[in-house]
C-alpha cells in the first residue's frame, strides 16, 4: 500500500502477522468444532449420522 507523505510515495509494509495469527486461530477453532461434533455424534448415535426416521 502506498501512502503519500509530503507529496512522496512511501511504501508502508502491511501488518500481516496479526491477520496470519487470526487466520490460524480461526482455522484451529473450526477444526476443534468439527472434531467435537464428530465425537458427540459418535457418543449419541453410535455413528456419524443419526438414525433414519427420527
Phi and psi in degrees as a GROMACS rama.xvg file:
@    title "Ramachandran Plot"
@    xaxis  label "Phi"
@    yaxis  label "Psi"
@TYPE xy
-96.6421  141.896  UNK-2
-129.494  139.75  UNK-3
-94.1886  123.145  UNK-4
-127.78  115.637  UNK-5
54.3904  46.0731  UNK-6
61.2822  23.6606  UNK-7
-120.657  138.853  UNK-8
-80.3718  123.149  UNK-9
-117.28  127.991  UNK-10
-86.8364  121.807  UNK-11
-104.849  128.106  UNK-12
-70.8931  132.253  UNK-13
-72.1011  158.524  UNK-14
-92.098  79.7488  UNK-15
-81.2244  -24.5423  UNK-16
-64.5372  -36.3413  UNK-17
-64.6025  -45.8607  UNK-18
-69.126  -33.2836  UNK-19
-65.5952  -42.9277  UNK-20
-64.6762  -42.3365  UNK-21
-65.9584  -36.7858  UNK-22
-66.3247  -42.8409  UNK-23
-65.0593  -41.0235  UNK-24
-63.8013  -42.7953  UNK-25
-64.9362  -40.9822  UNK-26
-66.5558  -40.0894  UNK-27
-66.2173  -39.9409  UNK-28
-66.357  -38.642  UNK-29
-67.0533  -40.3204  UNK-30
-64.0812  -41.9064  UNK-31
-61.1773  -42.3494  UNK-32
-64.2779  -39.5324  UNK-33
-64.4965  -44.3602  UNK-34
-63.2083  -40.7646  UNK-35
-61.3584  -44.7595  UNK-36
-64.7582  -40.762  UNK-37
-64.044  -44.629  UNK-38
-64.1551  -43.8314  UNK-39
-66.1503  -36.9434  UNK-40
-65.1594  -40.5472  UNK-41
-65.6027  -37.4725  UNK-42
-68.3868  -41.5759  UNK-43
-83.3001  -39.9595  UNK-44
-110.363  -12.513  UNK-45
80.4446  -3.54961  UNK-46
-151.94  -179.53  UNK-47
-73.4744  -28.3412  UNK-48
-108.502  141.427  UNK-49
-68.8739  158.248  UNK-50
-65.2588  148.557  UNK-51
-72.3814  150.022  UNK-52
87.606  6.2079  UNK-53
